[in-house]
Amino acid sequence: METKKNDNINTKEKKASFWTMFISFSYIGLVTIGGGLAMLPIMEDEFVNKRKFLTKEEIIDVFALAQSIPGVIAVNTSLLTGFKIAGILGGIMAGIGVMTPSFIIILIIAPIFERFQNLEYVNKAFLGIKGAIAGLILLSAYGMGKEVLKNKFTVILFLLSFILVVFLKFNVIYTLLISALIGWIYYLADKNIRKKL
């Protein structure tokens, strides 16, 4: 228990500059193919495992919040992470950093893309990339699941949300809002029960 507390303190103390946020997210934006969900395991490795800027719990909170608010997941996640680690300027630079590689690559590729997109070897390469992207997304989901699904309440909420979205085709936004409301009610109920005890 003592060690875990010390680790959290060390993580909090180790803050980064806005320039570090720009460089880190430029790298993440460059190597991430497949959108925001595919970048989550790369971000976790960069900021939790390597740089120790965030704890596992903090990065999962960032991922959850980024997916709950409107906008592109990659940009939302970079802004929130940069802000959490290096303040407002860190968030802005992280957002610029994650978008810069895509912007430059699109400017270069756009004029010639139409010539190559129907070539067989290009299509086969994209087929391989799609498989890798699916693997990265599954890895991210597995990592988050291990960290979040620790009690009966979260497991039940996960199963209900999964059934609603996958099988009953329920709107994802409404599912998130309902889940947030249930979580809030559960927290208040749990708090009141503990007070009485």
N, CA, C and O of each residue as an XYZ file, in Angstrom:
788
protein
N       0.843     -1.212      0.000
C       0.000      0.000      0.000
C       0.873      1.256      0.000
O       0.600      2.229     -0.702
N       1.951      1.198      0.826
C       2.886      2.310      0.940
C       3.586      2.580     -0.394
O       3.750      3.727     -0.812
N       4.001      1.468     -1.060
C       4.704      1.580     -2.341
C       3.825      2.212     -3.405
O       4.271      3.070     -4.166
N       2.547      1.772     -3.452
C       1.604      2.297     -4.437
C       1.406      3.799     -4.249
O       1.335      4.550     -5.221
N       1.318      4.230     -2.987
C       1.136      5.648     -2.679
C       2.350      6.449     -3.160
O       2.198      7.521     -3.747
N       3.566      5.920     -2.906
C       4.787      6.586     -3.330
C       4.882      6.688     -4.848
O       5.325      7.704     -5.384
N       4.453      5.605     -5.548
C       4.452      5.598     -7.012
C       3.557      6.693     -7.561
O       3.909      7.375     -8.523
N       2.369      6.858     -6.926
C       1.428      7.893     -7.356
C       2.006      9.282     -7.159
O       1.835     10.164     -8.000
N       2.710      9.474     -6.012
C       3.316     10.773     -5.712
C       4.390     11.081     -6.751
O       4.454     12.194     -7.272
N       5.256     10.065     -7.057
C       6.314     10.248     -8.040
C       5.758     10.578     -9.412
O       6.307     11.413    -10.131
N       4.643      9.906     -9.779
C       4.008     10.143    -11.071
C       3.490     11.573    -11.158
O       3.624     12.229    -12.191
N       2.895     12.051    -10.062
C       2.337     13.402    -10.051
C       3.459     14.447    -10.187
O       3.291     15.467    -10.856
N       4.618     14.173     -9.531
C       5.696     15.139     -9.524
C       6.358     15.272    -10.892
O       6.853     16.343    -11.243
N       6.367     14.191    -11.660
C       7.061     14.174    -12.942
C       6.173     14.770    -14.025
O       5.395     14.065    -14.667
N       6.301     16.082    -14.219
C       5.492     16.771    -15.218
C       6.332     17.081    -16.454
O       7.561     17.116    -16.394
N       5.650     17.304    -17.568
C       6.339     17.550    -18.834
C       6.098     18.972    -19.311
O       5.154     19.632    -18.878
N       6.969     19.441    -20.215
C       6.782     20.756    -20.820
C       5.823     20.642    -22.000
O       5.573     19.545    -22.501
N       5.293     21.765    -22.437
C       4.384     21.760    -23.592
C       5.105     21.276    -24.849
O       4.483     20.691    -25.735
N       6.438     21.522    -24.928
C       7.228     21.083    -26.080
C       7.299     19.545    -26.112
O       7.224     18.931    -27.177
N       7.444     18.944    -24.932
C       7.455     17.477    -24.836
C       6.125     16.911    -25.300
O       6.081     15.874    -25.961
N       5.033     17.598    -24.952
C       3.704     17.151    -25.384
C       3.588     17.204    -26.907
O       3.033     16.297    -27.528
N       4.109     18.257    -27.493
C       4.046     18.393    -28.959
C       4.829     17.263    -29.637
O       4.323     16.623    -30.559
N       6.055     17.020    -29.182
C       6.906     15.983    -29.777
C       6.289     14.601    -29.587
O       6.231     13.810    -30.528
N       5.827     14.311    -28.368
C       5.241     12.995    -28.077
C       4.013     12.721    -28.932
O       3.864     11.631    -29.484
N       3.135     13.713    -29.042
C       1.902     13.504    -29.818
C       2.140     13.569    -31.327
O       1.370     12.997    -32.099
N       3.190     14.255    -31.747
C       3.558     14.216    -33.171
C       3.986     12.796    -33.529
O       3.619     12.265    -34.577
N       4.774     12.191    -32.633
C       5.210     10.799    -32.848
C       4.007      9.857    -32.865
O       3.902      8.994    -33.737
N       3.096     10.026    -31.894
C       1.900      9.175    -31.816
C       1.043      9.353    -33.063
O       0.555      8.374    -33.627
N       0.858     10.606    -33.496
C       0.080     10.877    -34.698
C       0.707     10.280    -35.946
O       0.002      9.885    -36.875
N       2.047     10.213    -35.968
C       2.767      9.673    -37.126
C       2.651      8.156    -37.224
O       2.482      7.612    -38.315
N       2.741      7.472    -36.080
C       2.756      5.993    -36.107
C       1.371      5.374    -35.976
O       1.218      4.166    -36.160
N       0.370      6.174    -35.663
C      -0.977      5.628    -35.489
C      -1.723      5.597    -36.810
O      -1.956      6.632    -37.435
N      -2.095      4.391    -37.224
C      -2.938      4.222    -38.412
C      -4.218      3.548    -37.933
O      -4.167      2.505    -37.283
N      -5.357      4.138    -38.250
C      -6.610      3.509    -37.839
C      -7.447      4.342    -36.893
O      -8.471      3.875    -36.394
N      -7.021      5.581    -36.637
C      -7.857      6.464    -35.841
C      -7.585      6.418    -34.350
O      -6.639      5.782    -33.885
N      -8.449      7.119    -33.610
C      -8.257      7.336    -32.183
C      -8.154      6.087    -31.339
O      -7.321      6.018    -30.435
N      -8.995      5.084    -31.622
C      -8.976      3.869    -30.812
C      -7.655      3.123    -30.947
O      -7.170      2.532    -29.982
N      -7.071      3.149    -32.145
C      -5.806      2.450    -32.375
C      -4.635      3.131    -31.654
O      -3.614      2.496    -31.389
N      -4.788      4.437    -31.336
C      -3.690      5.142    -30.679
C      -3.662      4.927    -29.163
O      -2.668      5.249    -28.513
N      -4.741      4.387    -28.599
C      -4.817      4.248    -27.144
C      -3.708      3.371    -26.554
O      -3.080      3.784    -25.579
N      -3.437      2.172    -27.103
C      -2.333      1.382    -26.535
C      -0.972      2.044    -26.698
O      -0.095      1.871    -25.851
N      -0.783      2.807    -27.787
C       0.492      3.503    -27.998
C       0.650      4.606    -26.961
O       1.734      4.799    -26.409
N      -0.452      5.339    -26.695
C      -0.427      6.396    -25.673
C      -0.150      5.819    -24.285
O       0.626      6.377    -23.509
N      -0.790      4.707    -23.992
C      -0.587      4.068    -22.682
C       0.880      3.680    -22.508
O       1.463      3.898    -21.446
N       1.466      3.112    -23.543
C       2.872      2.705    -23.482
C       3.782      3.918    -23.302
O       4.751      3.874    -22.543
N       3.452      5.011    -24.018
C       4.283      6.215    -23.985
C       4.203      6.953    -22.648
O       5.233      7.319    -22.082
N       2.984      7.173    -22.138
C       2.807      8.040    -20.974
C       2.712      7.316    -19.633
O       2.964      7.911    -18.585
N       2.349      6.035    -19.666
C       2.258      5.264    -18.415
C       3.504      4.417    -18.222
O       4.148      4.489    -17.175
N       3.853      3.611    -19.228
C       4.970      2.664    -19.070
C       6.346      3.317    -19.215
O       7.238      3.070    -18.404
N       6.519      4.150    -20.246
C       7.846      4.718    -20.514
C       8.123      5.988    -19.719
O       9.081      6.050    -18.949
N       7.288      6.992    -19.907
C       7.566      8.309    -19.311
C       7.044      8.462    -17.876
O       7.490      9.349    -17.148
N       6.110      7.609    -17.472
C       5.548      7.634    -16.103
C       4.876      8.958    -15.765
O       4.884      9.380    -14.608
N       4.292      9.619    -16.771
C       3.590     10.881    -16.527
C       2.213     10.653    -15.908
O       1.722     11.495    -15.157
N       1.587      9.511    -16.224
C       0.245      9.189    -15.731
C       0.216      7.765    -15.186
O       1.031      6.920    -15.555
N      -0.744      7.525    -14.297
C      -0.965      6.158    -13.823
C      -1.929      5.467    -14.782
O      -2.552      6.113    -15.625
N      -2.043      4.169    -14.645
C      -2.963      3.385    -15.485
C      -4.392      3.883    -15.304
O      -5.137      4.003    -16.276
N      -4.777      4.174    -14.055
C      -6.138      4.643    -13.756
C      -6.408      5.995    -14.409
O      -7.494      6.226    -14.941
N      -5.419      6.886    -14.369
C      -5.583      8.229    -14.951
C      -5.758      8.166    -16.462
O      -6.602      8.869    -17.017
N      -4.972      7.334    -17.130
C      -5.071      7.260    -18.597
C      -6.408      6.660    -19.015
O      -6.967      7.047    -20.041
N      -6.924      5.719    -18.229
C      -8.235      5.127    -18.528
C      -9.340      6.163    -18.345
O     -10.293      6.200    -19.124
N      -9.218      7.007    -17.316
C     -10.182      8.100    -17.112
C     -10.164      9.064    -18.304
O     -11.213      9.519    -18.761
N      -8.967      9.366    -18.796
C      -8.824     10.248    -19.976
C      -9.497      9.619    -21.186
O     -10.231     10.295    -21.907
N      -9.251      8.317    -21.422
C      -9.859      7.616    -22.559
C     -11.383      7.643    -22.472
O     -12.071      7.894    -23.462
N     -11.895      7.379    -21.273
C     -13.351      7.336    -21.076
C     -13.970      8.705    -21.335
O     -15.004      8.810    -21.995
N     -13.336      9.748    -20.815
C     -13.851     11.111    -20.994
C     -13.768     11.539    -22.459
O     -14.694     12.158    -22.983
N     -12.655     11.208    -23.116
C     -12.455     11.586    -24.524
C     -13.512     10.971    -25.431
O     -13.923     11.581    -26.418
N     -13.948      9.762    -25.095
C     -14.952      9.085    -25.914
C     -16.377      9.507    -25.555
O     -17.321      9.221    -26.292
N     -16.522     10.185    -24.423
C     -17.854     10.603    -23.969
C     -18.240     11.995    -24.441
O     -19.409     12.374    -24.367
N     -17.268     12.757    -24.926
C     -17.564     14.126    -25.371
C     -17.511     14.200    -26.902
O     -16.823     13.397    -27.533
N     -18.225     15.149    -27.499
C     -18.248     15.258    -28.969
C     -16.863     15.549    -29.539
O     -16.026     16.169    -28.882
N     -16.638     15.099    -30.751
C     -15.369     15.374    -31.416
C     -14.614     14.114    -31.778
O     -15.046     13.000    -31.484
N     -13.474     14.313    -32.424
C     -12.621     13.207    -32.868
C     -11.869     12.649    -31.654
O     -11.281     13.408    -30.883
N     -11.890     11.332    -31.488
C     -11.279     10.701    -30.307
C      -9.796     11.047    -30.191
O      -9.318     11.358    -29.100
N      -9.065     10.996    -31.306
C      -7.617     11.270    -31.278
C      -7.330     12.678    -30.752
O      -6.431     12.870    -29.934
N      -8.098     13.655    -31.225
C      -7.889     15.049    -30.806
C      -8.339     15.237    -29.360
O      -7.629     15.848    -28.560
N      -9.523     14.710    -29.024
C     -10.013     14.811    -27.640
C      -9.015     14.223    -26.648
O      -8.714     14.826    -25.618
N      -8.506     13.035    -26.976
C      -7.580     12.343    -26.076
C      -6.285     13.119    -25.929
O      -5.759     13.245    -24.823
N      -5.767     13.641    -27.029
C      -4.514     14.400    -26.954
C      -4.690     15.690    -26.144
O      -3.832     16.031    -25.329
N      -5.791     16.402    -26.363
C      -6.047     17.646    -25.621
C      -6.158     17.377    -24.122
O      -5.561     18.086    -23.313
N      -6.927     16.348    -23.756
C      -7.123     16.026    -22.339
C      -5.833     15.551    -21.680
O      -5.522     15.942    -20.555
N      -5.083     14.705    -22.387
C      -3.825     14.185    -21.834
C      -2.814     15.305    -21.671
O      -2.176     15.430    -20.626
N      -2.666     16.130    -22.723
C      -1.735     17.252    -22.656
C      -2.080     18.217    -21.539
O      -1.197     18.709    -20.835
N      -3.375     18.487    -21.378
C      -3.834     19.384    -20.310
C      -3.529     18.793    -18.935
O      -3.074     19.504    -18.038
N      -3.778     17.502    -18.771
C      -3.564     16.840    -17.474
C      -2.086     16.825    -17.091
O      -1.738     16.963    -15.918
N      -1.223     16.655    -18.090
C       0.207     16.541    -17.809
C       0.899     17.905    -17.757
O       1.738     18.139    -16.887
N       0.553     18.809    -18.684
C       1.322     20.057    -18.815
C       0.473     21.325    -18.867
O       0.952     22.366    -19.317
N      -0.771     21.256    -18.417
C      -1.607     22.447    -18.363
C      -2.244     22.814    -19.703
O      -2.205     22.034    -20.654
N      -2.830     24.011    -19.763
C      -3.583     24.442    -20.949
C      -2.698     24.467    -22.197
O      -3.087     23.957    -23.247
N      -1.507     25.062    -22.080
C      -0.598     25.128    -23.230
C      -0.166     23.719    -23.661
O      -0.016     23.446    -24.852
N       0.029     22.838    -22.690
C       0.367     21.445    -22.991
C      -0.735     20.759    -23.773
O      -0.464     19.987    -24.693
N      -1.989     21.043    -23.404
C      -3.134     20.480    -24.117
C      -3.216     20.980    -25.548
O      -3.460     20.206    -26.474
N      -3.007     22.295    -25.726
C      -3.049     22.890    -27.072
C      -1.948     22.302    -27.951
O      -2.192     21.928    -29.098
N      -0.723     22.222    -27.398
C       0.411     21.693    -28.172
C       0.245     20.205    -28.477
O       0.666     19.736    -29.535
N      -0.365     19.466    -27.557
C      -0.631     18.041    -27.791
C      -1.622     17.877    -28.944
O      -1.450     17.011    -29.801
N      -2.661     18.721    -28.956
C      -3.652     18.687    -30.033
C      -3.036     19.026    -31.381
O      -3.315     18.367    -32.382
N      -2.194     20.060    -31.405
C      -1.513     20.444    -32.648
C      -0.565     19.326    -33.087
O      -0.478     18.992    -34.269
N       0.136     18.763    -32.113
C       1.098     17.697    -32.399
C       0.467     16.480    -33.034
O       1.005     15.934    -33.997
N      -0.681     16.039    -32.504
C      -1.322     14.823    -33.024
C      -1.895     15.040    -34.425
O      -2.005     14.093    -35.203
N      -2.259     16.275    -34.748
C      -2.830     16.564    -36.072
C      -1.780     16.858    -37.141
O      -2.036     16.660    -38.329
N      -0.605     17.329    -36.735
C       0.418     17.764    -37.691
C       0.846     16.679    -38.685
O       0.844     16.946    -39.887
N       1.217     15.457    -38.240
C       1.644     14.446    -39.220
C       0.556     14.120    -40.247
O       0.841     14.004    -41.439
N      -0.693     13.971    -39.783
C      -1.794     13.669    -40.700
C      -1.972     14.776    -41.724
O      -2.170     14.515    -42.910
N      -1.900     16.008    -41.258
C      -2.077     17.168    -42.140
C      -1.013     17.179    -43.237
O      -1.324     17.374    -44.411
N       0.246     16.968    -42.843
C       1.361     16.983    -43.814
C       1.246     15.817    -44.795
O       1.415     15.992    -46.001
N       0.953     14.603    -44.255
C       0.852     13.410    -45.109
C      -0.292     13.549    -46.112
O      -0.146     13.169    -47.274
N      -1.428     14.088    -45.672
C      -2.578     14.274    -46.574
C      -2.243     15.264    -47.685
O      -2.626     15.059    -48.837
N      -1.528     16.337    -47.346
C      -1.111     17.314    -48.362
C      -0.232     16.663    -49.423
O      -0.324     16.994    -50.604
N       0.627     15.727    -48.992
C       1.538     15.058    -49.929
C       0.809     13.998    -50.755
O       0.997     13.905    -51.967
N      -0.031     13.195    -50.079
C      -0.666     12.042    -50.726
C      -1.880     12.418    -51.589
O      -2.095     11.824    -52.645
N      -2.664     13.392    -51.144
C      -3.936     13.721    -51.821
C      -3.831     13.864    -53.341
O      -4.666     13.308    -54.055
N      -2.837     14.588    -53.858
C      -2.782     14.759    -55.324
C      -2.536     13.453    -56.104
O      -2.958     13.332    -57.254
N      -1.847     12.472    -55.474
C      -1.498     11.244    -56.205
C      -2.296     10.013    -55.762
O      -2.147      8.935    -56.337
N      -3.143     10.176    -54.738
C      -3.830      9.018    -54.160
C      -4.751      8.307    -55.154
O      -4.803      7.078    -55.193
N      -5.467      9.085    -55.947
C      -6.424      8.499    -56.896
C      -5.744      7.564    -57.902
O      -6.355      6.597    -58.358
N      -4.498      7.845    -58.243
C      -3.770      6.999    -59.200
C      -3.449      5.622    -58.618
O      -3.401      4.626    -59.338
N      -3.230      5.585    -57.295
C      -2.744      4.350    -56.665
C      -3.797      3.550    -55.902
O      -3.588      2.365    -55.641
N      -4.925      4.168    -55.539
C      -5.874      3.507    -54.633
C      -6.488      2.224    -55.205
O      -6.887      1.347    -54.439
N      -6.572      2.099    -56.520
C      -7.166      0.909    -57.124
C      -6.150     -0.164    -57.512
O      -6.526     -1.217    -58.026
N      -4.868      0.096    -57.269
C      -3.846     -0.909    -57.561
C      -3.944     -2.069    -56.582
O      -4.182     -1.866    -55.392
N      -3.760     -3.282    -57.083
C      -3.966     -4.483    -56.256
C      -3.028     -4.534    -55.054
O      -3.463     -4.851    -53.947
N      -1.737     -4.223    -55.260
C      -0.781     -4.316    -54.139
C      -1.071     -3.283    -53.054
O      -0.794     -3.519    -51.878
N      -1.633     -2.131    -53.451
C      -2.023     -1.115    -52.461
C      -3.204     -1.619    -51.637
O      -3.223     -1.467    -50.415
N      -4.191     -2.221    -52.310
C      -5.358     -2.774    -51.611
C      -4.962     -3.884    -50.652
O      -5.509     -3.981    -49.553
N      -4.006     -4.733    -51.062
C      -3.547     -5.836    -50.199
C      -2.825     -5.289    -48.968
O      -2.966     -5.812    -47.863
N      -2.049     -4.227    -49.184
C      -1.340     -3.600    -48.063
C      -2.339     -3.033    -47.054
O      -2.158     -3.179    -45.845
N      -3.395     -2.382    -47.558
C      -4.426     -1.822    -46.672
C      -5.184     -2.921    -45.935
O      -5.623     -2.725    -44.802
N      -5.338     -4.076    -46.578
C      -5.991     -5.215    -45.940
C      -5.197     -5.663    -44.711
O      -5.763     -5.943    -43.655
N      -3.868     -5.724    -44.878
C      -2.993     -6.084    -43.758
C      -3.039     -5.051    -42.646
O      -3.060     -5.398    -41.465
N      -3.056     -3.777    -43.029
C      -3.106     -2.686    -42.050
C      -4.406     -2.754    -41.238
O      -4.398     -2.544    -40.025
N      -5.528     -3.051    -41.921
C      -6.827     -3.155    -41.220
C      -6.796     -4.239    -40.154
O      -7.345     -4.068    -39.065
N      -6.145     -5.365    -40.474
C      -6.026     -6.452    -39.493
C      -5.239     -6.021    -38.266
O      -5.607     -6.336    -37.135
N      -4.142     -5.289    -38.507
C      -3.317     -4.791    -37.397
C      -4.084     -3.784    -36.547
O      -3.961     -3.776    -35.322
N      -4.879     -2.932    -37.205
C      -5.688     -1.934    -36.492
C      -6.694     -2.616    -35.568
O      -6.871     -2.216    -34.418
N      -7.356     -3.661    -36.096
C      -8.321     -4.418    -35.284
C      -7.635     -5.004    -34.053
O      -8.196     -5.014    -32.958
N      -6.408     -5.493    -34.255
C      -5.637     -6.049    -33.134
C      -5.322     -5.001    -32.081
O      -5.429     -5.268    -30.884
N      -4.931     -3.800    -32.524
C      -4.621     -2.710    -31.590
C      -5.851     -2.274    -30.799
O      -5.767     -1.995    -29.603
N      -6.995     -2.220    -31.483
C      -8.237     -1.829    -30.805
C      -8.631     -2.875    -29.765
O      -9.063     -2.534    -28.664
N      -8.479     -4.157    -30.123
C      -8.765     -5.236    -29.165
C      -7.819     -5.180    -27.968
O      -8.231     -5.403    -26.830
N      -6.542     -4.880    -28.238
C      -5.562     -4.753    -27.161
C      -5.954     -3.641    -26.199
O      -5.860     -3.798    -24.982
N      -6.396     -2.509    -26.761
C      -6.837     -1.380    -25.952
C      -8.051     -1.744    -25.102
O      -8.112     -1.421    -23.916
N      -9.023     -2.426    -25.730
C     -10.235     -2.841    -25.014
C      -9.898     -3.827    -23.899
O     -10.456     -3.748    -22.805
N      -8.987     -4.752    -24.180
C      -8.578     -5.748    -23.178
C      -7.908     -5.073    -21.981
O      -8.206     -5.387    -20.829
N      -6.991     -4.133    -22.275
C      -6.285     -3.417    -21.204
C      -7.234     -2.615    -20.336
O      -7.114     -2.625    -19.111
N      -8.186     -1.911    -20.964
C      -9.162     -1.117    -20.213
C     -10.082     -2.024    -19.406
O     -10.410     -1.732    -18.256
N     -10.495     -3.131    -20.027
C     -11.390     -4.072    -19.339
C     -10.768     -4.630    -18.079
O     -11.427     -4.725    -17.043
N      -9.479     -5.005    -18.162
C      -8.767     -5.558    -16.998
C      -8.717     -4.559    -15.859
O      -8.829     -4.917    -14.687
N      -8.545     -3.296    -16.230
C      -8.386     -2.257    -15.216
C      -9.721     -1.804    -14.629
O      -9.799     -1.476    -13.445
N     -10.768     -1.783    -15.446
C     -12.058     -1.205    -15.034
C     -13.010     -2.232    -14.420
O     -13.677     -1.942    -13.427
N     -13.075     -3.436    -15.007
C     -14.056     -4.438    -14.563
C     -13.568     -5.171    -13.321
O     -13.144     -6.325    -13.380
N     -13.641     -4.462    -12.185
C     -13.099     -5.008    -10.945
C     -14.171     -5.354     -9.916
O     -13.871     -5.969     -8.893
N     -15.418     -4.966    -10.178
C     -16.494     -5.323     -9.245
C     -17.767     -5.663    -10.019
O     -17.844     -5.458    -11.230
N     -18.759     -6.182     -9.305
C     -19.998     -6.653     -9.949
C     -20.734     -5.527    -10.672
O     -21.309     -5.739    -11.739
N     -20.712     -4.328    -10.085
C     -21.435     -3.195    -10.669
C     -20.911     -2.865    -12.064
O     -21.695     -2.737    -13.005
N     -19.576     -2.725    -12.207
C     -19.007     -2.371    -13.511
C     -19.184     -3.498    -14.529
O     -19.381     -3.236    -15.716
N     -19.116     -4.751    -14.070
C     -19.309     -5.896    -14.967
C     -20.746     -5.914    -15.503
O     -20.964     -6.113    -16.698
N     -21.727     -5.703    -14.607
C     -23.147     -5.684    -15.015
C     -23.407     -4.533    -15.986
O     -24.095     -4.707    -16.992
N     -22.853     -3.350    -15.679
C     -23.033     -2.179    -16.546
C     -22.394     -2.412    -17.918
O     -22.949     -2.023    -18.946
N     -21.229     -3.046    -17.920
C     -20.555     -3.382    -19.176
C     -21.423     -4.319    -20.020
O     -21.616     -4.080    -21.212
N     -21.939     -5.372    -19.412
C     -22.758     -6.351    -20.138
C     -24.042     -5.723    -20.683
O     -24.437     -5.982    -21.819
N     -24.689     -4.890    -19.853
C     -25.922     -4.217    -20.287
C     -25.648     -3.272    -21.468
O     -26.398     -3.252    -22.444
N     -24.575     -2.499    -21.365
C     -24.211     -1.562    -22.442
C     -23.896     -2.321    -23.722
O     -24.318     -1.928    -24.810
N     -23.152     -3.410    -23.583
C     -22.773     -4.226    -24.740
C     -24.009     -4.780    -25.444
O     -24.111     -4.726    -26.669
N     -24.950     -5.313    -24.658
C     -26.193     -5.874    -25.222
C     -27.018     -4.789    -25.906
O     -27.533     -4.989    -27.006
N     -27.139     -3.633    -25.241
C     -27.915     -2.517    -25.810
C     -27.364     -2.056    -27.158
O     -28.114     -1.867    -28.115
N     -26.047     -1.878    -27.221
C     -25.430     -1.330    -28.432
C     -25.294     -2.373    -29.541
O     -25.621     -2.093    -30.694
N     -24.817     -3.567    -29.204
C     -24.516     -4.577    -30.232
C     -25.765     -5.296    -30.726
O     -25.971     -5.435    -31.932
N     -26.591     -5.749    -29.798
C     -27.735     -6.579    -30.185
C     -29.027     -5.792    -30.401
O     -29.811     -6.116    -31.293
N     -29.247     -4.760    -29.587
C     -30.481     -3.987    -29.698
C     -30.304     -2.698    -30.501
O     -31.258     -1.941    -30.686
N     -29.064     -2.448    -30.983
C     -28.748     -1.283    -31.828
C     -29.157      0.040    -31.178
O     -29.603      0.968    -31.852
N     -28.996      0.104    -29.866
C     -29.334      1.310    -29.108
C     -28.275      2.378    -29.386
O     -27.108      2.053    -29.605
N     -28.676      3.637    -29.375
C     -27.780      4.753    -29.649
C     -26.636      4.802    -28.620
O     -26.868      4.740    -27.413
N     -25.396      4.913    -29.126
C     -24.201      4.894    -28.270
C     -24.190      6.074    -27.299
O     -23.832      5.916    -26.132
N     -24.583      7.261    -27.782
C     -24.575      8.461    -26.935
C     -25.547      8.298    -25.771
O     -25.211      8.608    -24.628
N     -26.768      7.806    -26.067
C     -27.745      7.585    -24.995
C     -27.258      6.520    -24.013
O     -27.506      6.617    -22.812
N     -26.566      5.510    -24.529
C     -26.009      4.458    -23.664
C     -24.995      5.050    -22.691
O     -24.993      4.717    -21.506
N     -24.131      5.933    -23.203
C     -23.136      6.593    -22.338
C     -23.797      7.468    -21.282
O     -23.411      7.448    -20.113
N     -24.804      8.241    -21.709
C     -25.497      9.134    -20.770
C     -26.229      8.346    -19.683
O     -26.192      8.705    -18.506
N     -26.893      7.270    -20.098
C     -27.616      6.419    -19.129
C     -26.624      5.759    -18.164
O     -26.876      5.679    -16.962
N     -25.504      5.293    -18.701
C     -24.474      4.660    -17.865
C     -23.917      5.657    -16.853
O     -23.698      5.317    -15.690
N     -23.690      6.891    -17.305
C     -23.184      7.936    -16.400
C     -24.192      8.217    -15.286
O     -23.814      8.380    -14.126
N     -25.476      8.273    -15.645
C     -26.532      8.512    -14.662
C     -26.613      7.371    -13.646
O     -26.721      7.607    -12.443
N     -26.559      6.137    -14.144
C     -26.591      4.960    -13.255
C     -25.383      4.969    -12.320
O     -25.502      4.675    -11.130
N     -24.205      5.314    -12.881
C     -22.986      5.386    -12.067
C     -23.103      6.423    -10.965
O     -22.671      6.193     -9.836
N     -23.687      7.564    -11.296
C     -23.874      8.641    -10.316
C     -24.846      8.217     -9.216
O     -24.592      8.456     -8.036
N     -25.958      7.587     -9.603
C     -26.947      7.101     -8.630
C     -26.316      6.043     -7.716
O     -26.524      6.044     -6.502
N     -25.542      5.144     -8.328
C     -24.858      4.084     -7.562
C     -23.900      4.695     -6.545
O     -23.832      4.246     -5.401
N     -23.157      5.728     -6.968
C     -22.212      6.400     -6.076
C     -22.932      7.042     -4.890
O     -22.496      6.906     -3.746
N     -24.045      7.749     -5.170
C     -24.810      8.399     -4.097
C     -25.399      7.373     -3.130
O     -25.356      7.558     -1.913
N     -25.947      6.294     -3.681
C     -26.541      5.239     -2.851
C     -25.472      4.590     -1.965
O     -25.697      4.352     -0.779
N     -24.317      4.310     -2.555
C     -23.219      3.683     -1.824
C     -22.718      4.605     -0.717
O     -22.390      4.155      0.381
N     -22.664      5.898     -1.022
C     -22.205      6.901     -0.044
C     -23.159      6.963      1.154
O     -22.729      7.018      2.306
N     -24.464      6.952      0.854
C     -25.467      7.016      1.929
C     -25.435      5.775      2.810
O     -25.569      5.865      4.030
N     -25.257      4.615      2.182
C     -25.192      3.355      2.943
C     -23.993      3.357      3.878
O     -24.088      2.924      5.026
N     -22.853      3.851      3.375
C     -21.632      3.900      4.206
C     -21.773      4.865      5.366
O     -21.238      4.625      6.448
N     -22.508      5.982      5.139
C     -22.737      6.959      6.217
C     -23.556      6.336      7.351
O     -23.279      6.548      8.532
N     -24.573      5.559      6.956
C     -25.433      4.918      7.956
C     -24.694      3.858      8.764
O     -24.989      3.630      9.937
N     -23.730      3.216      8.113
C     -22.934      2.197      8.804
C     -21.909      2.835      9.723
O     -21.150      2.129     10.387
